[in-house]
Amino acid sequence: MSQEIRHENIVLYIKEKGYATIDELSIHFNVTPQTIRRDINTLANLNKIRRHHGGASIDSSTTNMAYQTRQILQLEEKEAIARRIAAEIPNHASLFINIGTTTETVAKALLNHSGLQVITNNLNVASMLKDKDDFTVIVAGGSVRSRDGGIIGEATLDFINQFRVDFGIVGISGIDPNDGSLLDYDYQEVRVAQSIINNSRNVFLAADSAKFGRNAVVRLGSISQVDRLFTDRLPPEPIQTLLQENTVELTLCSPVT
């Protein structure tokens, strides 16, 4: 198989799967991992795929990747972000935690805290925190999404609007690299996230660098609405300018090497 044909087939394979690891691609195309890494670099530079640590994906503006895939993507970066956010949350604080694998990683990093009151529309977050007898965990009502344990709907929105908390920990699916729009896939999820932002005294956005330039169809709002952005690399220059103009604090979180 020629390199050109292999490249075309790699794109088709990843498009079908949503995400594929280097080892998976190496076995499927019967070439070395080093060859696949070069292929991925070439295709990523052509904007045909998105490169990740250990694999590659293809973005869709209408459909998010599978929950199990998102759990492993950029995991080291998510853990670094989670540790840094946890360090900024004092004991005995109140907070919202919304839907997402990054916010779930933050929840795990909060287990050494004491006296937190956590309001969440994420069943996975509630499950992680429920055994802490000094935490108060409040779960929003609404419709449960089977694919990821997220809770959405009008009842969720009404519930969130009853609270005013110290910190809102928010994740996002994508960020427009030019105008800073916060993007997601589910209109109902976005409405709940907007309510969390509006009812938090401090809004922390947890977003690894792969979220910059990732497309999604629903606009949540603007990055200018958050108080702090926690990410692992410097954002694109237009985003840096937006952060400075709107006094949004940028915190870079380096993975442990």
C-alpha positions as CSV (number, residue, x, y, z in Angstrom):
1,M,0.0,0.0,0.0
2,S,1.4,3.4,-1.0
3,Q,1.8,6.2,1.6
4,E,-0.9,8.3,-0.2
5,I,-3.4,5.4,-0.1
6,R,-2.5,4.6,3.5
7,H,-3.1,8.3,4.5
8,E,-6.5,8.2,2.8
9,N,-7.4,5.0,4.6
10,I,-6.2,6.3,8.0
11,V,-8.5,9.3,7.6
12,L,-11.4,7.0,6.8
13,Y,-10.6,4.6,9.6
14,I,-10.4,7.4,12.2
15,K,-13.6,9.0,10.8
16,E,-15.4,5.8,11.4
17,K,-14.0,5.2,14.8
18,G,-13.9,8.8,16.0
19,Y,-10.6,8.1,17.7
20,A,-7.8,5.6,17.2
21,T,-4.6,4.8,19.1
22,I,-1.2,4.6,17.4
23,D,-0.9,0.9,18.3
24,E,-4.4,0.2,16.9
25,L,-3.5,1.9,13.6
26,S,-0.1,0.2,13.5
27,I,-1.7,-3.2,13.7
28,H,-4.5,-2.4,11.3
29,F,-2.2,-1.1,8.6
30,N,0.6,-3.5,9.3
31,V,3.3,-0.8,9.7
32,T,5.5,0.3,12.6
33,P,4.3,2.7,15.3
34,Q,7.0,5.2,14.1
35,T,5.4,5.1,10.6
36,I,2.0,5.8,12.0
37,R,3.3,8.7,14.1
38,R,4.8,10.3,10.9
39,D,1.5,9.7,9.1
40,I,-0.4,11.3,11.9
41,N,1.9,14.3,12.0
42,T,1.5,14.8,8.2
43,L,-2.3,14.5,8.3
44,A,-2.6,16.7,11.3
45,N,-0.5,19.4,9.6
46,L,-3.0,19.2,6.7
47,N,-5.9,19.6,9.1
48,K,-7.3,16.2,8.1
49,I,-7.2,14.8,11.6
50,R,-6.5,16.0,15.1
51,R,-3.3,14.7,16.8
52,H,-3.4,13.6,20.4
53,H,-0.9,12.0,22.8
54,G,-1.0,8.3,21.8
55,G,-3.5,8.6,18.9
56,A,-5.6,10.8,16.7
57,S,-9.2,11.8,16.2
58,I,-11.5,13.6,13.7
59,D,-13.8,16.3,15.0
60,S,-17.5,16.5,14.3
61,S,-19.4,19.7,14.9
62,T,-22.6,17.7,15.6
63,T,-21.6,14.6,17.5
64,N,-19.2,14.3,20.4
65,M,-16.8,11.5,20.8
66,A,-17.8,8.5,22.9
67,Y,-17.6,9.0,26.6
68,Q,-15.1,6.2,27.0
69,T,-12.8,7.8,24.4
70,R,-13.0,11.2,26.0
71,Q,-12.0,9.7,29.4
72,I,-8.6,8.7,28.1
73,L,-7.9,11.7,25.7
74,Q,-5.4,14.2,27.1
75,L,-5.6,12.5,30.5
76,E,-2.2,13.7,31.8
77,E,-3.2,17.3,30.9
78,K,-6.6,16.9,32.5
79,E,-5.0,15.6,35.7
80,A,-2.6,18.6,35.8
81,I,-5.5,21.0,35.4
82,A,-7.5,19.2,38.0
83,R,-4.6,19.3,40.6
84,R,-4.2,23.1,40.0
85,I,-7.9,23.8,40.3
86,A,-8.2,21.7,43.5
87,A,-5.3,23.8,45.0
88,E,-7.4,26.9,44.5
89,I,-10.5,25.6,46.2
90,P,-10.5,26.2,50.0
91,N,-12.0,23.7,52.4
92,H,-15.7,24.4,53.3
93,A,-16.4,26.0,50.0
94,S,-19.6,25.6,47.9
95,L,-19.3,24.7,44.2
96,F,-21.0,23.6,41.1
97,I,-19.4,20.9,38.9
98,N,-20.9,20.3,35.5
99,I,-20.9,17.5,32.9
100,G,-17.6,16.4,31.4
101,T,-14.6,14.1,31.8
102,T,-12.3,17.1,32.8
103,T,-14.7,18.2,35.5
104,E,-14.8,14.6,36.7
105,T,-11.1,14.6,37.0
106,V,-11.3,17.8,39.1
107,A,-13.9,16.1,41.4
108,K,-11.4,13.2,42.0
109,A,-8.7,15.8,42.8
110,L,-11.0,17.3,45.5
111,L,-11.2,14.1,47.6
112,N,-8.6,15.3,50.0
113,H,-10.6,18.5,50.8
114,S,-12.9,18.7,53.8
115,G,-16.3,20.3,54.3
116,L,-17.2,20.9,50.6
117,Q,-20.8,21.4,49.4
118,V,-21.0,20.2,45.8
119,I,-24.0,20.7,43.6
120,T,-23.7,18.7,40.3
121,N,-25.7,17.5,37.3
122,N,-23.1,14.8,36.7
123,L,-23.8,11.3,38.3
124,N,-20.2,10.3,37.9
125,V,-19.1,13.3,40.0
126,A,-21.7,12.4,42.6
127,S,-20.6,8.8,42.7
128,M,-16.9,9.8,43.2
129,L,-17.7,12.1,46.1
130,K,-20.6,10.3,47.8
131,D,-18.4,8.4,50.3
132,K,-16.9,11.5,51.8
133,D,-18.9,11.8,55.0
134,D,-17.8,15.5,55.5
135,F,-19.0,16.5,52.0
136,T,-22.6,17.5,51.2
137,V,-23.3,16.3,47.6
138,I,-26.5,17.6,46.0
139,V,-27.6,16.1,42.7
140,A,-29.8,18.0,40.3
141,G,-33.0,16.6,39.1
142,G,-33.8,16.0,35.5
143,S,-33.3,13.6,32.7
144,V,-30.2,11.3,32.9
145,R,-28.2,10.7,29.7
146,S,-27.2,7.1,29.6
147,R,-24.1,7.7,27.6
148,D,-22.3,9.7,30.2
149,G,-24.4,10.2,33.4
150,G,-25.2,13.8,32.7
151,I,-28.4,15.3,34.0
152,I,-30.2,17.8,31.8
153,G,-33.6,19.4,31.1
154,E,-35.9,22.1,32.5
155,A,-36.0,20.5,36.0
156,T,-32.2,20.7,36.1
157,L,-32.2,24.3,35.1
158,D,-34.8,25.2,37.7
159,F,-32.8,23.4,40.3
160,I,-29.4,25.1,39.6
161,N,-31.1,28.5,39.6
162,Q,-32.0,28.0,43.3
163,F,-28.3,28.3,44.4
164,R,-25.5,30.8,44.5
165,V,-22.1,29.2,45.1
166,D,-18.5,30.2,45.6
167,F,-17.1,28.4,42.6
168,G,-18.4,27.1,39.3
169,I,-16.2,24.4,37.8
170,V,-17.1,24.2,34.1
171,G,-15.8,22.0,31.3
172,I,-16.4,22.6,27.6
173,S,-16.2,20.6,24.3
174,G,-14.6,23.3,22.2
175,I,-13.4,26.9,22.1
176,D,-13.3,28.9,18.9
177,P,-9.7,30.0,18.5
178,N,-10.6,33.4,17.0
179,D,-13.5,34.8,19.0
180,G,-13.4,32.7,22.2
181,S,-16.9,31.2,21.8
182,L,-17.4,28.3,24.2
183,L,-18.9,25.4,22.2
184,D,-20.8,22.2,23.1
185,Y,-23.0,19.6,21.5
186,D,-26.2,19.5,23.5
187,Y,-28.5,22.6,23.7
188,Q,-30.0,21.4,27.0
189,E,-26.5,20.8,28.6
190,V,-25.5,24.3,27.4
191,R,-28.5,25.9,29.1
192,V,-27.5,24.3,32.4
193,A,-23.9,25.4,32.0
194,Q,-25.0,28.9,31.4
195,S,-27.0,28.8,34.6
196,I,-24.0,27.5,36.5
197,I,-21.9,30.4,35.2
198,N,-24.6,32.9,36.1
199,N,-24.9,31.6,39.7
200,S,-21.2,31.3,40.6
201,R,-19.2,33.9,42.3
202,N,-16.0,32.6,40.6
203,V,-16.1,30.7,37.4
204,F,-13.2,28.3,36.6
205,L,-13.0,27.0,33.1
206,A,-11.1,23.7,32.8
207,A,-10.1,23.1,29.2
208,D,-7.0,21.2,27.9
209,S,-5.3,22.7,24.8
210,A,-7.0,20.2,22.5
211,K,-10.2,22.1,23.0
212,F,-8.9,25.2,21.1
213,G,-10.1,24.9,17.6
214,R,-12.4,22.0,18.2
215,N,-15.8,22.6,16.6
216,A,-19.2,22.0,18.2
217,V,-22.6,23.2,17.0
218,V,-24.0,24.9,20.1
219,R,-22.6,28.2,21.5
220,L,-22.6,28.3,25.3
221,G,-21.2,31.8,25.6
222,S,-17.8,33.5,25.6
223,I,-14.6,32.8,27.3
224,S,-14.8,36.4,28.6
225,Q,-17.5,35.2,31.0
226,V,-15.2,33.1,33.1
227,D,-12.9,34.4,35.8
228,R,-10.0,32.0,35.3
229,L,-9.0,29.6,32.5
230,F,-7.0,26.6,33.5
231,T,-5.2,24.9,30.5
232,D,-2.0,23.1,29.7
233,R,-0.6,25.4,26.9
234,L,-0.8,29.0,25.8
235,P,-4.0,29.5,23.8
236,P,-4.0,31.0,20.3
237,E,-3.0,34.7,20.2
238,P,-6.6,36.0,19.7
239,I,-7.7,34.1,22.8
240,Q,-4.8,35.6,24.8
241,T,-5.8,39.0,23.7
242,L,-9.5,38.3,24.8
243,L,-8.3,37.1,28.2
244,Q,-6.2,40.2,28.8
245,E,-9.0,42.6,27.6
246,N,-11.6,40.9,29.9
247,T,-9.2,40.4,32.9
248,V,-9.6,36.6,32.7
249,E,-6.7,35.0,34.6
250,L,-4.8,32.4,32.6
251,T,-3.3,29.5,34.6
252,L,-1.0,27.1,32.8
253,C,-0.9,23.6,34.2
254,S,2.0,21.4,33.2
255,P,1.6,17.6,33.3
256,V,4.1,15.8,35.6
257,T,7.0,14.5,33.5
